Amino acid sequence: MIQYLKKGKPAEVKAELNSQVRNTVEQIIRDIEQRGEAAVREYSEKFDRWNPPSLRLSEEEIQACIDSLSPQAIEDIKFAQAQIRRFAQVQLLSLRDVEVETLPGVVLGHKNIPVNSVGCYIPGGKYPLLASAHMSVLTAKVAGVKRVIACAPPFDGKPSAEIIAAMALAGADEIYVMGGVQGVAAMALGTENIAPVDMIVGPGNAFVAEAKRQLYGRVGIDLFAGPTETMVICDDSVDAELVAVDLLGQAEHGPTSPAFCVTTSRKIAEELPAAIDKVLARLDTAAVASVAWRDYGEIILCDSDEEMLQESERICSEHVQVMTRDPDWFLERMTNYGGLFLGHRTNVSYGDKVIGTNHTLPTMGAGRYTGGLWVGKFIKTHTYQRVLTDEAAVLIGEYCSRLCALEHFAGHKEQADIRVRRLKKTA
């Protein structure tokens, strides 16, 4: 029997988008549409106290950011990017163009074509999330996107050297220091000095997420993103402290980040609250993580692996760590999640920062119908068709004519009929 020993706030509360956020974002986007860069600068000044002569960094300014970092920091960034590039290239190889003759004289195919331009938003107001530069800029470049631009807010009153270096080393073609709704809208809509892009990707706060939602349709996006979510599925092969660390390691993202412990171990379930308090005492981010655990943390005690699977499928968490004796049992059976982290030797932080998979993953149950950001998100699959012989055109045309008649589409029918009339004599 499944027992809910600790529950978070109801899903309705977590899913509800504050109307003030919606209205604020709508006003900012409308203003930027009407006034362009002047509006972008006003919001940059208002929200980030940032209004430099140019929002775009020069090559010299970018190099200065790179030069300000230690050799170890540069090496670490390059190592992470090498892992992400390697896996993205493997993913790219899984995509292929196809062409097949489905009937004599009828050729169908598809081509995988990269999006022409992408804007990458890198969060940096609260934490300088340089890993998001790897995940978006680098992956887009591996996919073959011709123009990749990136922006991030200032950090402590100046460009974040770490983020800028990561953007540049990942291959960004243009780098801007601007954040929030104004940064997303400037890239999507364009200004006097920024050519608009075809697609916006990257995580962000509630305002950034809402901006992407409102701009979707005019540009493509990677996915709709809510607060970071994490789940640990475990049995008594691990201990409560390890579970607490892995839950709080993601809860520190924000005070509304859900964290779920789903376990068959009553010992872990009962010891976890004290372990959470013990781990919080050594985290500099305890003020945030403690609120997330208090309001959105859950402990779910199950009798079997089957019950843990049932709960994980229902919750559909963004990150799912499986620390059981047989994690592959869950890999074979799970269908609803963002990313899986199998066994006690790995964890979400590895995936977030360095191991090679992409950390932009579906939240709020979206793992039921989409995966996360990957090379394929930047690639459009376009079909084409070719009819090689008069005989094939007549054969397809006669079927098409009758089917159009069933739908009462006279114009469609005539497109088929004219070819049948002209080509049947020679077929």
C-alpha positions in Angstrom: 0.0 0.0 0.0 1.3 3.5 -0.9 1.6 5.8 2.1 2.1 9.6 1.8 4.2 10.4 4.9 4.9 14.0 3.8 3.0 15.9 1.1 3.7 19.2 -0.6 1.3 21.8 -1.7 -1.5 20.7 -4.1 -0.6 20.4 -7.8 -3.1 23.1 -8.6 -1.2 25.6 -6.5 2.1 24.6 -8.1 0.7 24.7 -11.6 -1.1 28.0 -11.3 0.6 30.8 -13.2 0.3 34.1 -11.3 -1.8 36.5 -13.3 0.6 39.3 -12.4 3.4 37.5 -14.1 1.3 37.0 -17.2 0.2 40.6 -17.4 3.7 42.0 -16.7 5.2 39.9 -19.4 2.5 40.8 -21.9 3.1 44.5 -21.3 6.9 44.2 -21.6 6.6 42.2 -24.9 4.1 44.7 -26.3 6.4 47.6 -25.3 9.5 46.1 -27.0 7.5 45.4 -30.1 6.6 49.1 -30.3 9.8 50.8 -29.1 12.5 48.3 -29.8 15.9 48.7 -28.1 14.8 51.8 -26.2 12.3 49.7 -24.3 14.9 46.9 -23.9 17.3 49.3 -22.3 14.7 50.8 -20.0 13.8 47.3 -18.6 17.4 46.4 -18.4 18.0 49.5 -16.3 14.9 48.9 -14.2 15.4 45.2 -13.4 19.2 44.7 -13.7 20.6 48.3 -13.2 22.4 47.7 -16.5 22.5 50.1 -19.5 25.9 50.0 -21.2 26.8 51.8 -24.5 26.2 48.4 -26.2 24.2 45.4 -25.0 26.3 43.3 -27.3 29.8 42.4 -26.1 32.8 43.1 -28.4 35.4 40.5 -29.2 37.8 42.4 -26.9 35.2 42.3 -24.0 34.6 38.6 -24.6 38.3 37.8 -24.5 38.7 39.9 -21.3 36.1 37.7 -19.6 37.9 34.5 -20.8 41.3 35.9 -19.7 39.9 36.7 -16.2 39.3 33.1 -15.4 41.9 30.7 -14.0 43.5 28.1 -16.2 41.7 25.4 -14.1 38.3 27.1 -14.8 38.9 27.2 -18.5 40.0 23.6 -18.5 36.9 22.5 -16.6 34.6 24.3 -19.0 36.3 22.8 -22.0 36.1 19.3 -20.4 32.4 19.7 -19.8 31.8 21.0 -23.3 33.8 18.0 -24.8 31.5 15.6 -23.1 28.4 17.4 -24.2 29.7 17.8 -27.8 30.6 14.1 -28.0 27.1 12.9 -26.9 25.4 15.5 -29.2 27.4 14.3 -32.1 26.3 10.7 -31.4 22.7 11.9 -31.3 23.1 13.7 -34.6 24.3 10.5 -36.2 21.1 8.8 -35.2 19.2 11.2 -37.5 19.3 10.5 -41.2 17.7 11.6 -44.4 15.6 9.0 -46.2 14.4 8.4 -49.7 12.3 5.5 -50.9 10.4 4.4 -54.0 7.0 3.5 -52.5 5.4 2.6 -55.8 7.0 2.3 -59.2 7.8 5.8 -60.2 6.8 7.4 -56.9 9.7 8.7 -54.7 9.1 10.0 -51.2 11.7 11.3 -48.8 12.6 13.6 -45.9 15.5 15.9 -45.2 16.7 16.9 -41.8 17.4 20.7 -41.9 18.8 22.7 -39.0 17.0 25.8 -37.9 18.7 28.9 -39.4 19.0 31.0 -36.2 18.6 30.4 -32.5 18.6 32.6 -29.4 19.9 31.0 -26.2 18.9 32.4 -22.9 21.3 31.7 -20.0 20.0 32.4 -16.5 22.4 34.3 -14.4 20.7 36.7 -12.0 20.7 34.4 -8.9 23.3 31.8 -10.0 25.6 32.2 -13.0 24.4 29.0 -14.8 27.2 28.7 -17.3 26.2 25.0 -17.9 23.2 26.3 -19.7 25.5 27.8 -22.3 27.0 24.3 -23.0 23.5 22.8 -23.2 22.0 25.3 -25.6 24.7 27.1 -27.7 27.0 24.0 -28.1 24.1 21.7 -28.9 22.7 24.1 -31.5 26.1 24.4 -33.1 26.5 20.6 -33.3 23.1 20.5 -35.0 24.4 22.8 -37.7 22.5 26.0 -36.8 24.2 28.8 -38.8 23.6 31.7 -36.4 23.5 31.1 -32.6 23.2 34.1 -30.4 23.1 34.1 -26.6 22.3 36.5 -23.8 22.5 36.4 -20.0 21.8 39.1 -17.3 24.6 40.8 -15.6 25.9 39.2 -12.4 26.9 41.5 -9.5 26.7 44.5 -11.8 28.8 43.3 -14.6 28.9 40.5 -17.2 29.4 37.1 -15.7 32.9 36.1 -16.9 32.1 32.4 -16.4 28.9 32.6 -18.5 30.5 34.7 -21.2 33.5 32.4 -21.5 31.2 29.3 -21.7 29.1 31.0 -24.4 32.2 31.9 -26.4 33.9 28.6 -26.1 30.6 26.9 -27.1 30.7 28.9 -30.4 28.1 31.7 -29.9 28.1 34.1 -32.8 26.8 37.0 -30.9 26.8 37.6 -27.1 24.6 40.1 -25.3 24.3 41.1 -21.7 20.6 41.4 -21.0 18.3 39.3 -18.9 14.7 38.5 -18.2 11.7 39.1 -20.5 13.6 41.9 -22.3 16.4 39.6 -23.3 14.1 36.8 -24.5 11.8 39.3 -26.4 14.8 41.2 -27.9 16.1 38.0 -29.5 12.7 36.7 -30.6 11.3 40.0 -32.0 14.5 41.7 -32.9 15.5 45.4 -32.4 17.3 48.0 -34.4 20.6 46.3 -33.5 19.5 42.6 -33.1 18.3 40.5 -36.0 15.4 38.3 -34.8 15.9 34.5 -34.4 13.7 31.6 -35.4 13.8 29.8 -32.1 14.4 30.6 -28.4 15.8 28.0 -26.0 17.0 27.9 -22.4 15.7 27.8 -18.9 14.8 30.8 -16.7 12.5 32.1 -13.9 8.7 32.4 -14.1 8.9 35.6 -16.1 11.3 34.1 -18.7 9.1 30.9 -19.0 6.0 33.0 -19.5 7.8 35.1 -22.1 8.6 32.0 -24.1 5.0 30.8 -23.7 3.7 34.1 -25.1 6.2 34.3 -27.9 5.7 30.6 -29.0 4.2 30.6 -32.5 6.1 33.7 -33.6 9.2 31.7 -32.8 9.8 28.1 -31.9 10.9 27.2 -28.4 12.5 24.1 -26.8 9.8 23.4 -24.2 7.7 25.1 -21.5 9.6 25.1 -18.3 8.5 25.3 -14.7 10.5 25.1 -11.4 13.2 22.4 -11.2 11.8 19.0 -10.0 13.6 16.0 -8.6 12.7 12.5 -7.5 14.7 9.9 -5.7 13.5 6.3 -6.1 15.3 4.1 -3.5 15.4 1.0 -1.5 17.5 0.1 1.6 20.7 -0.3 -0.5 21.4 3.4 0.2 21.0 5.6 3.3 19.0 8.6 4.3 21.9 11.1 4.1 22.6 10.3 0.5 18.9 10.7 -0.4 18.8 14.0 1.5 21.8 15.4 -0.4 20.3 14.4 -3.7 16.9 15.9 -2.9 18.3 19.2 -1.6 20.9 19.4 -4.4 18.0 20.3 -6.7 15.7 22.0 -4.2 18.2 24.8 -4.0 17.2 26.0 -7.4 14.2 27.8 -6.0 11.6 27.9 -3.2 9.0 26.2 -5.4 11.1 23.3 -6.6 9.4 20.0 -5.8 11.5 17.1 -4.3 10.1 13.6 -4.0 11.4 10.6 -2.1 9.8 7.4 -3.3 11.0 4.5 -1.3 10.4 0.9 -0.1 12.6 1.5 3.0 10.6 2.5 6.1 14.0 3.2 7.7 14.9 5.8 5.1 11.4 7.3 5.2 11.5 7.8 8.9 15.1 9.0 9.0 14.9 11.4 6.1 13.4 14.5 7.9 16.4 14.5 10.4 18.8 13.8 7.5 17.4 16.8 5.6 18.0 19.1 8.6 21.5 17.8 9.0 22.4 18.4 5.3 20.8 21.8 5.3 23.1 22.9 8.1 26.1 22.5 5.8 24.6 24.2 2.7 25.1 27.8 1.9 21.8 27.6 -0.1 19.8 26.3 2.9 17.6 29.4 3.0 16.2 28.5 -0.4 16.4 24.7 -0.3 14.7 24.5 3.2 11.6 26.4 1.9 11.4 24.2 -1.2 11.5 21.0 1.0 9.1 22.4 3.6 6.5 23.4 1.0 7.1 21.0 -1.9 8.9 18.1 -0.4 7.2 14.6 -0.3 8.0 11.3 1.3 6.1 8.4 -0.3 6.5 4.9 1.3 5.7 1.9 -1.0 5.6 -1.8 -0.5 7.2 -2.8 -3.8 9.1 -1.7 -6.9 5.8 -1.9 -8.8 4.3 0.7 -6.5 7.3 2.9 -6.8 7.0 2.7 -10.6 3.3 3.5 -10.3 4.1 6.7 -8.3 7.0 7.8 -10.5 4.8 7.4 -13.7 2.0 9.4 -12.0 4.3 12.3 -10.9 6.5 12.4 -14.0 9.3 14.3 -12.5 11.9 16.3 -14.4 14.9 14.4 -12.8 14.6 10.9 -11.5 17.4 9.2 -9.6 17.0 5.5 -9.2 19.1 4.1 -6.4 18.0 0.6 -6.0 19.6 -2.9 -6.3 18.4 -3.2 -9.9 18.0 0.3 -11.4 17.7 -1.2 -14.9 14.3 -2.7 -13.9 13.1 0.9 -13.8 14.9 1.9 -17.0 13.1 -0.9 -18.9 9.7 0.1 -17.5 9.5 3.8 -17.0 7.9 6.0 -19.7 7.2 9.3 -17.9 10.2 11.4 -16.8 12.6 14.1 -18.0 16.0 12.4 -17.4 17.0 9.2 -15.6 20.1 8.9 -13.4 20.7 5.2 -12.6 22.5 3.9 -9.6 24.1 5.4 -6.6 27.3 6.4 -8.4 25.6 9.0 -10.5 23.3 12.0 -9.6 21.4 14.9 -11.2 24.3 17.3 -10.7 26.5 15.2 -13.0 23.9 15.5 -15.7 23.3 19.2 -15.0 27.0 20.1 -15.3 29.3 17.8 -17.0 28.5 14.2 -17.9 27.3 14.9 -21.5 23.5 14.6 -21.5 21.4 17.8 -21.8 20.1 19.4 -18.6 17.2 21.3 -20.2 14.4 18.8 -19.4 10.6 18.8 -19.4 8.8 19.8 -16.1 5.2 19.9 -14.9 4.4 16.5 -16.3 5.5 17.4 -19.8 7.7 14.3 -19.9 4.5 12.4 -20.8 4.7 13.9 -24.3 8.1 15.3 -24.9 11.8 14.7 -24.1 14.3 17.4 -23.3 16.6 19.6 -25.4 18.8 17.7 -27.8 20.3 18.0 -31.2 17.0 17.0 -32.8 15.2 20.0 -31.3 17.2 22.2 -33.5 16.5 20.2 -36.6 13.3 20.3 -38.8 12.3 17.2 -40.7 10.9 18.2 -44.1 9.3 15.8 -46.5 9.4 15.9 -50.3 7.9 13.8 -53.1 8.7 13.2 -56.8 6.7 11.4 -59.4 8.9 10.0 -62.1 6.6 8.5 -64.8 3.3 9.3 -66.5 2.0 5.9 -65.4 2.6 6.7 -61.7 1.1 10.2 -62.0 -2.1 8.7 -63.5 -2.3 5.9 -60.9 -2.0 8.3 -58.0 -4.1 11.0 -59.8 -7.1 8.6 -60.2 -7.1 7.6 -56.5 -6.6 11.3 -55.5 -9.5 12.5 -57.7 -12.0 10.0 -56.1 -10.8 10.8 -52.6 -11.1 14.6 -53.2 -14.7 14.0 -54.5 -15.5 12.3 -51.2 -14.4 15.5 -49.4 -16.2 17.8 -51.9 -12.9 19.6 -52.7 -13.4 20.6 -56.3 -10.1 22.4 -56.7 -8.1 19.6 -55.2 -9.9 17.2 -57.5 -9.0 19.3 -60.5 -5.3 19.3 -59.6 -5.4 15.5 -60.0 -7.8 15.4 -62.9 -5.9 17.7 -65.2 -2.8 15.5 -64.9 -4.9 12.4 -65.5 -6.4 13.9 -68.6 -3.0 15.1 -70.0 -0.9 12.1 -69.1 -3.3 9.1 -69.5 -2.9 9.3 -73.3 0.8 8.7 -73.0 0.8 6.4 -70.0 
